[in-house]
């Protein structure tokens, strides 16, 4: 299954991203950041890859800072 991972600068950003996406109706989950993607913040947000554009729109609309969005296979 293909998921997206949102990398964020801090755990507080990850919690905020989870909250705004959850309120927008997305099934999201906080996960440990995959080491192949980053060694910065240890928390990332996972979502279904098919919803990538909509998730990014919600994050931008709510001014949630993030470092990048990547596709991963789970």
Secondary structure, 3 states (H helix, E strand, C coil): CEEEEEECCCHHHHHHHHHHHHHCCCCCEEEECCCCCCCCCCEEEEEEHHHHHHHHHHHHHCCCCCCEEEEEEC
